[in-house]
Amino acid sequence: WSAGSLSGPDLSAELILDAGCTSTFGPSGSGRSISNRTLRNRGTFNRADSTGTITLSNAAEIINEGVWNSGASNWIATGSGAGIKRFTNAVGAQYNHASGNSYLAVEVINNGTLAVAGGILQLGGGGTLAGAQTLSAGGTLEVQNAAINVSSGATFTGAGVLRIIGGALTFNGPVS
């Protein structure tokens, strides 16, 4: 996916990357957007670019049910219009952030594994952390001017950093 939009009149249509498939997002640049649609990843989605942005507008959602590999300095931005703008990491899914600074300006729901191996992954659109957050040494998960709820049973492991810059991190029960 090098440019262009995924759009339509309502959220009922989805673009599905099926299990066993791999997609590479690149090259660097902006101009990729999703409006009134869902991008559902059941395979492996590689964000190989270093400065790419996906903008979610109106009612738009990315649902990761497979593996989402984030390259350095990737953004998922909030665009115009009403409705949800969300990134959901489903149960059993893996979101991997390897290096650089990436920013998720949309609501994030993590029910799977959110792994930060290095660099900074910033959450700026609010959301819920219910699954596993794995923060390796050299990795930082940063809540930036957003309200994040941490569900009972969520886990945080590793020698990385959890940092709050504005906003709030609310624990709704026991967390390990």
Protein Blocks (a to p, Z undefined) as FASTA:
>chain_A
ZZdcdddfbfkbccdddehiacdeddedehiacehiacddfbdcddfbfkbccddehjdd
dddfbbcdddehiacdddededjddddddehiacddfbdjdddfbdcddfbdcddfbhjd
ddfegpadfbdcdddehiacddehiacdddehiacedjbdcddeehjdddebjdZZ
